[in-house]
Amino acid sequence: MHISIDGHGRVGMTDAAEFTAFDIHAVDPSVESVLGALGSDGWPSPEADHVFVTIDAVRRLAGDEVDEAWQTSFDAMLAYAGSKGWLDEARTAIKAHIESV
């Protein structure tokens, strides 16, 4: 799944049912710009080209894709992310790599 941020700071999601990838595709890939677009749904990661995105925001952005099967797959993705250290300490957000588009 890919969070997208366009040149106007609008946030969306593509490939919401792809559970083997999680990143942010941004026209302006600076951490400051991405965090500005995410607002309270994101915060900095120790790595320069990553941010944390709240799990609630991911569900919200997935929109109509969210059903029981989606949630089961998302839970498995979060478990994997947790095993790799890609969740915040409170386990309320997942780390996303920022890529330029």
VMD Tcl script that builds the backbone (N, CA, C; Angstrom):
set m [mol new atoms 303]
animate dup $m
set s [atomselect $m all]
$s set {name element resname resid chain x y z} {
  {N N MET 1 A 0.854 -1.167 0.000}
  {CA C MET 1 A 0.000 0.000 0.000}
  {C C MET 1 A 0.896 1.224 0.000}
  {N N HIS 2 A 0.378 2.265 -0.645}
  {CA C HIS 2 A 1.167 3.470 -0.832}
  {C C HIS 2 A 0.321 4.687 -0.461}
  {N N ILE 3 A 0.832 5.468 0.456}
  {CA C ILE 3 A 0.215 6.756 0.740}
  {C C ILE 3 A 0.754 7.718 -0.303}
  {N N SER 4 A -0.128 8.505 -0.887}
  {CA C SER 4 A 0.301 9.477 -1.892}
  {C C SER 4 A 0.036 10.883 -1.382}
  {N N ILE 5 A 1.001 11.773 -1.660}
  {CA C ILE 5 A 0.845 13.182 -1.303}
  {C C ILE 5 A 1.175 13.986 -2.550}
  {N N ASP 6 A 0.164 14.700 -3.043}
  {CA C ASP 6 A 0.374 15.443 -4.280}
  {C C ASP 6 A 1.022 16.803 -4.006}
  {N N GLY 7 A 1.206 17.582 -5.037}
  {CA C GLY 7 A 1.873 18.869 -4.922}
  {C C GLY 7 A 1.092 19.905 -4.136}
  {N N HIS 8 A -0.178 19.633 -3.852}
  {CA C HIS 8 A -1.011 20.538 -3.057}
  {C C HIS 8 A -1.162 20.045 -1.626}
  {N N GLY 9 A -0.436 18.986 -1.266}
  {CA C GLY 9 A -0.505 18.446 0.086}
  {C C GLY 9 A -1.694 17.556 0.354}
  {N N ARG 10 A -2.414 17.158 -0.712}
  {CA C ARG 10 A -3.549 16.248 -0.534}
  {C C ARG 10 A -3.028 14.826 -0.332}
  {N N VAL 11 A -3.595 14.157 0.643}
  {CA C VAL 11 A -3.156 12.815 1.028}
  {C C VAL 11 A -4.185 11.797 0.558}
  {N N GLY 12 A -3.720 10.721 -0.057}
  {CA C GLY 12 A -4.584 9.641 -0.506}
  {C C GLY 12 A -3.866 8.317 -0.357}
  {N N MET 13 A -4.456 7.274 -0.901}
  {CA C MET 13 A -3.836 5.949 -0.846}
  {C C MET 13 A -4.095 5.215 -2.145}
  {N N THR 14 A -3.082 4.497 -2.599}
  {CA C THR 14 A -3.222 3.582 -3.728}
  {C C THR 14 A -2.818 2.192 -3.263}
  {N N ASP 15 A -3.312 1.197 -3.946}
  {CA C ASP 15 A -2.983 -0.200 -3.650}
  {C C ASP 15 A -3.229 -0.548 -2.179}
  {N N ALA 16 A -4.405 -0.175 -1.681}
  {CA C ALA 16 A -4.729 -0.390 -0.273}
  {C C ALA 16 A -4.771 -1.864 0.118}
  {N N ALA 17 A -4.869 -2.756 -0.852}
  {CA C ALA 17 A -4.910 -4.189 -0.552}
  {C C ALA 17 A -3.571 -4.867 -0.831}
  {N N GLU 18 A -2.521 -4.081 -1.017}
  {CA C GLU 18 A -1.173 -4.639 -1.176}
  {C C GLU 18 A -0.497 -4.572 0.190}
  {N N PHE 19 A -0.347 -5.712 0.820}
  {CA C PHE 19 A 0.144 -5.763 2.196}
  {C C PHE 19 A 1.625 -6.114 2.301}
  {N N THR 20 A 2.328 -6.134 1.180}
  {CA C THR 20 A 3.752 -6.457 1.202}
  {C C THR 20 A 4.622 -5.221 1.010}
  {N N ALA 21 A 3.995 -4.050 0.947}
  {CA C ALA 21 A 4.744 -2.800 0.803}
  {C C ALA 21 A 4.004 -1.706 1.549}
  {N N PHE 22 A 4.762 -0.771 2.125}
  {CA C PHE 22 A 4.162 0.381 2.770}
  {C C PHE 22 A 5.124 1.539 2.650}
  {N N ASP 23 A 4.708 2.561 1.917}
  {CA C ASP 23 A 5.565 3.724 1.740}
  {C C ASP 23 A 4.732 4.942 1.419}
  {N N ILE 24 A 5.416 6.059 1.306}
  {CA C ILE 24 A 4.769 7.316 0.957}
  {C C ILE 24 A 5.378 7.802 -0.338}
  {N N HIS 25 A 4.543 8.078 -1.321}
  {CA C HIS 25 A 4.969 8.657 -2.599}
  {C C HIS 25 A 4.579 10.131 -2.551}
  {N N ALA 26 A 5.570 11.015 -2.546}
  {CA C ALA 26 A 5.295 12.439 -2.392}
  {C C ALA 26 A 5.961 13.258 -3.479}
  {N N VAL 27 A 5.237 14.256 -3.980}
  {CA C VAL 27 A 5.803 15.185 -4.947}
  {C C VAL 27 A 6.972 15.929 -4.296}
  {N N ASP 28 A 6.782 16.383 -3.059}
  {CA C ASP 28 A 7.864 16.987 -2.270}
  {C C ASP 28 A 8.221 15.984 -1.184}
  {N N PRO 29 A 9.323 15.249 -1.356}
  {CA C PRO 29 A 9.644 14.170 -0.425}
  {C C PRO 29 A 10.340 14.615 0.867}
  {N N SER 30 A 10.397 15.913 1.128}
  {CA C SER 30 A 11.030 16.343 2.376}
  {C C SER 30 A 10.173 15.897 3.562}
  {N N VAL 31 A 10.827 15.545 4.643}
  {CA C VAL 31 A 10.115 15.118 5.842}
  {C C VAL 31 A 9.157 16.215 6.301}
  {N N GLU 32 A 9.611 17.459 6.234}
  {CA C GLU 32 A 8.777 18.579 6.676}
  {C C GLU 32 A 7.489 18.662 5.861}
  {N N SER 33 A 7.591 18.527 4.548}
  {CA C SER 33 A 6.409 18.594 3.687}
  {C C SER 33 A 5.469 17.429 3.954}
  {N N VAL 34 A 6.023 16.237 4.076}
  {CA C VAL 34 A 5.202 15.045 4.336}
  {C C VAL 34 A 4.489 15.177 5.675}
  {N N LEU 35 A 5.211 15.616 6.698}
  {CA C LEU 35 A 4.584 15.771 8.013}
  {C C LEU 35 A 3.538 16.878 7.993}
  {N N GLY 36 A 3.779 17.924 7.210}
  {CA C GLY 36 A 2.784 18.980 7.072}
  {C C GLY 36 A 1.494 18.456 6.473}
  {N N ALA 37 A 1.607 17.575 5.491}
  {CA C ALA 37 A 0.427 16.988 4.857}
  {C C ALA 37 A -0.284 16.006 5.794}
  {N N LEU 38 A 0.487 15.236 6.545}
  {CA C LEU 38 A -0.104 14.236 7.434}
  {C C LEU 38 A -0.712 14.850 8.693}
  {N N GLY 39 A -0.223 16.001 9.098}
  {CA C GLY 39 A -0.721 16.630 10.320}
  {C C GLY 39 A -0.495 15.741 11.533}
  {N N SER 40 A -1.506 15.620 12.362}
  {CA C SER 40 A -1.364 14.830 13.597}
  {C C SER 40 A -1.307 13.327 13.338}
  {N N ASP 41 A -1.464 12.910 12.086}
  {CA C ASP 41 A -1.390 11.487 11.744}
  {C C ASP 41 A 0.036 11.021 11.465}
  {N N GLY 42 A 1.027 11.910 11.612}
  {CA C GLY 42 A 2.404 11.506 11.358}
  {C C GLY 42 A 3.384 12.235 12.246}
  {N N TRP 43 A 4.534 11.604 12.443}
  {CA C TRP 43 A 5.614 12.246 13.187}
  {C C TRP 43 A 6.947 11.693 12.704}
  {N N PRO 44 A 8.040 12.407 13.030}
  {CA C PRO 44 A 9.351 12.013 12.501}
  {C C PRO 44 A 9.807 10.645 13.020}
  {N N SER 45 A 10.596 10.001 12.211}
  {CA C SER 45 A 11.291 8.769 12.571}
  {C C SER 45 A 12.755 9.133 12.763}
  {N N PRO 46 A 13.509 8.341 13.501}
  {CA C PRO 46 A 14.941 8.631 13.624}
  {C C PRO 46 A 15.677 8.611 12.281}
  {N N GLU 47 A 15.162 7.851 11.318}
  {CA C GLU 47 A 15.790 7.815 10.002}
  {C C GLU 47 A 15.304 8.991 9.173}
  {N N ALA 48 A 16.211 9.620 8.465}
  {CA C ALA 48 A 15.930 10.880 7.768}
  {C C ALA 48 A 14.857 10.763 6.690}
  {N N ASP 49 A 14.725 9.631 6.034}
  {CA C ASP 49 A 13.776 9.511 4.923}
  {C C ASP 49 A 12.575 8.629 5.281}
  {N N HIS 50 A 12.204 8.638 6.548}
  {CA C HIS 50 A 11.064 7.880 7.047}
  {C C HIS 50 A 10.234 8.756 7.985}
  {N N VAL 51 A 8.955 8.426 8.100}
  {CA C VAL 51 A 8.082 9.026 9.108}
  {C C VAL 51 A 7.189 7.921 9.655}
  {N N PHE 52 A 6.624 8.156 10.815}
  {CA C PHE 52 A 5.613 7.263 11.351}
  {C C PHE 52 A 4.240 7.779 10.945}
  {N N VAL 53 A 3.359 6.860 10.569}
  {CA C VAL 53 A 1.989 7.174 10.193}
  {C C VAL 53 A 1.078 6.369 11.116}
  {N N THR 54 A 0.081 7.029 11.691}
  {CA C THR 54 A -0.796 6.310 12.615}
  {C C THR 54 A -1.552 5.193 11.896}
  {N N ILE 55 A -1.758 4.132 12.620}
  {CA C ILE 55 A -2.511 2.993 12.097}
  {C C ILE 55 A -3.948 3.416 11.787}
  {N N ASP 56 A -4.503 4.284 12.609}
  {CA C ASP 56 A -5.855 4.784 12.350}
  {C C ASP 56 A -5.922 5.532 11.027}
  {N N ALA 57 A -4.886 6.318 10.715}
  {CA C ALA 57 A -4.861 7.051 9.441}
  {C C ALA 57 A -4.804 6.089 8.266}
  {N N VAL 58 A -4.031 5.021 8.401}
  {CA C VAL 58 A -3.941 4.034 7.324}
  {C C VAL 58 A -5.315 3.430 7.065}
  {N N ARG 59 A -6.014 3.048 8.121}
  {CA C ARG 59 A -7.369 2.496 7.958}
  {C C ARG 59 A -8.292 3.516 7.288}
  {N N ARG 60 A -8.224 4.750 7.733}
  {CA C ARG 60 A -9.072 5.800 7.179}
  {C C ARG 60 A -8.773 6.020 5.691}
  {N N LEU 61 A -7.496 6.047 5.334}
  {CA C LEU 61 A -7.112 6.259 3.943}
  {C C LEU 61 A -7.496 5.078 3.057}
  {N N ALA 62 A -7.536 3.881 3.627}
  {CA C ALA 62 A -7.915 2.696 2.849}
  {C C ALA 62 A -9.392 2.733 2.472}
  {N N GLY 63 A -10.188 3.481 3.205}
  {CA C GLY 63 A -11.590 3.729 2.853}
  {C C GLY 63 A -12.418 2.481 2.656}
  {N N ASP 64 A -13.017 2.376 1.471}
  {CA C ASP 64 A -13.939 1.283 1.162}
  {C C ASP 64 A -13.269 -0.083 1.076}
  {N N GLU 65 A -11.956 -0.105 1.019}
  {CA C GLU 65 A -11.237 -1.385 0.973}
  {C C GLU 65 A -11.338 -2.141 2.302}
  {N N VAL 66 A -11.589 -1.406 3.381}
  {CA C VAL 66 A -11.572 -2.005 4.714}
  {C C VAL 66 A -12.812 -2.860 4.922}
  {N N ASP 67 A -12.562 -4.142 5.082}
  {CA C ASP 67 A -13.580 -5.113 5.472}
  {C C ASP 67 A -12.880 -6.141 6.352}
  {N N GLU 68 A -13.547 -7.201 6.685}
  {CA C GLU 68 A -12.957 -8.190 7.593}
  {C C GLU 68 A -11.695 -8.824 7.012}
  {N N ALA 69 A -11.729 -9.164 5.739}
  {CA C ALA 69 A -10.552 -9.774 5.097}
  {C C ALA 69 A -9.386 -8.776 5.040}
  {N N TRP 70 A -9.689 -7.527 4.714}
  {CA C TRP 70 A -8.653 -6.494 4.685}
  {C C TRP 70 A -8.031 -6.354 6.067}
  {N N GLN 71 A -8.883 -6.275 7.093}
  {CA C GLN 71 A -8.383 -6.099 8.459}
  {C C GLN 71 A -7.503 -7.262 8.883}
  {N N THR 72 A -7.876 -8.474 8.517}
  {CA C THR 72 A -7.056 -9.650 8.850}
  {C C THR 72 A -5.684 -9.547 8.196}
  {N N SER 73 A -5.650 -9.167 6.927}
  {CA C SER 73 A -4.367 -9.013 6.226}
  {C C SER 73 A -3.566 -7.851 6.799}
  {N N PHE 74 A -4.239 -6.756 7.141}
  {CA C PHE 74 A -3.558 -5.600 7.724}
  {C C PHE 74 A -2.968 -5.967 9.081}
  {N N ASP 75 A -3.702 -6.714 9.887}
  {CA C ASP 75 A -3.184 -7.165 11.183}
  {C C ASP 75 A -1.922 -8.010 11.002}
  {N N ALA 76 A -1.914 -8.876 9.984}
  {CA C ALA 76 A -0.726 -9.692 9.709}
  {C C ALA 76 A 0.430 -8.802 9.273}
  {N N MET 77 A 0.149 -7.776 8.464}
  {CA C MET 77 A 1.188 -6.839 8.048}
  {C C MET 77 A 1.760 -6.111 9.261}
  {N N LEU 78 A 0.890 -5.687 10.175}
  {CA C LEU 78 A 1.356 -4.998 11.375}
  {C C LEU 78 A 2.189 -5.915 12.264}
  {N N ALA 79 A 1.803 -7.174 12.362}
  {CA C ALA 79 A 2.583 -8.127 13.154}
  {C C ALA 79 A 3.979 -8.279 12.558}
  {N N TYR 80 A 4.057 -8.378 11.236}
  {CA C TYR 80 A 5.351 -8.472 10.564}
  {C C TYR 80 A 6.159 -7.191 10.790}
  {N N ALA 81 A 5.507 -6.048 10.623}
  {CA C ALA 81 A 6.197 -4.772 10.837}
  {C C ALA 81 A 6.723 -4.682 12.272}
  {N N GLY 82 A 5.929 -5.133 13.220}
  {CA C GLY 82 A 6.369 -5.128 14.612}
  {C C GLY 82 A 7.585 -6.007 14.836}
  {N N SER 83 A 7.638 -7.144 14.156}
  {CA C SER 83 A 8.780 -8.056 14.314}
  {C C SER 83 A 10.056 -7.465 13.727}
  {N N LYS 84 A 9.923 -6.500 12.825}
  {CA C LYS 84 A 11.073 -5.852 12.191}
  {C C LYS 84 A 11.440 -4.518 12.848}
  {N N GLY 85 A 10.670 -4.112 13.857}
  {CA C GLY 85 A 10.933 -2.842 14.520}
  {C C GLY 85 A 10.380 -1.638 13.776}
  {N N TRP 86 A 9.368 -1.842 12.942}
  {CA C TRP 86 A 8.812 -0.772 12.120}
  {C C TRP 86 A 7.561 -0.136 12.719}
  {N N LEU 87 A 7.241 -0.468 13.962}
  {CA C LEU 87 A 6.143 0.186 14.670}
  {C C LEU 87 A 6.740 1.077 15.751}
  {N N ASP 88 A 6.009 2.132 16.127}
  {CA C ASP 88 A 6.475 2.979 17.217}
  {C C ASP 88 A 6.359 2.206 18.529}
  {N N GLU 89 A 6.917 2.767 19.590}
  {CA C GLU 89 A 6.930 2.063 20.877}
  {C C GLU 89 A 5.532 1.736 21.393}
  {N N ALA 90 A 4.569 2.620 21.145}
  {CA C ALA 90 A 3.204 2.386 21.606}
  {C C ALA 90 A 2.418 1.466 20.678}
  {N N ARG 91 A 3.030 1.125 19.535}
  {CA C ARG 91 A 2.413 0.256 18.531}
  {C C ARG 91 A 1.121 0.867 17.965}
  {N N THR 92 A 1.152 2.198 17.802}
  {CA C THR 92 A 0.006 2.916 17.247}
  {C C THR 92 A 0.305 3.497 15.870}
  {N N ALA 93 A 1.561 3.340 15.415}
  {CA C ALA 93 A 1.960 3.913 14.127}
  {C C ALA 93 A 2.990 3.013 13.465}
  {N N ILE 94 A 3.012 3.060 12.149}
  {CA C ILE 94 A 3.921 2.243 11.350}
  {C C ILE 94 A 4.868 3.158 10.576}
  {N N LYS 95 A 6.117 2.738 10.502}
  {CA C LYS 95 A 7.130 3.514 9.811}
  {C C LYS 95 A 6.973 3.380 8.303}
  {N N ALA 96 A 7.058 4.522 7.615}
  {CA C ALA 96 A 6.926 4.545 6.162}
  {C C ALA 96 A 8.140 5.236 5.544}
  {N N HIS 97 A 8.667 4.627 4.511}
  {CA C HIS 97 A 9.746 5.221 3.709}
  {C C HIS 97 A 9.128 6.252 2.775}
  {N N ILE 98 A 9.802 7.387 2.623}
  {CA C ILE 98 A 9.321 8.438 1.729}
  {C C ILE 98 A 10.046 8.320 0.389}
  {N N GLU 99 A 9.281 8.293 -0.696}
  {CA C GLU 99 A 9.838 8.243 -2.036}
  {C C GLU 99 A 9.325 9.429 -2.832}
  {N N SER 100 A 10.177 9.967 -3.697}
  {CA C SER 100 A 9.799 11.080 -4.547}
  {C C SER 100 A 9.081 10.564 -5.795}
  {N N VAL 101 A 8.040 11.280 -6.211}
  {CA C VAL 101 A 7.347 10.955 -7.465}
  {C C VAL 101 A 7.388 12.132 -8.410}
}
mol reanalyze $m
mol bondsrecalc $m
mol representation Tube
mol addrep $m
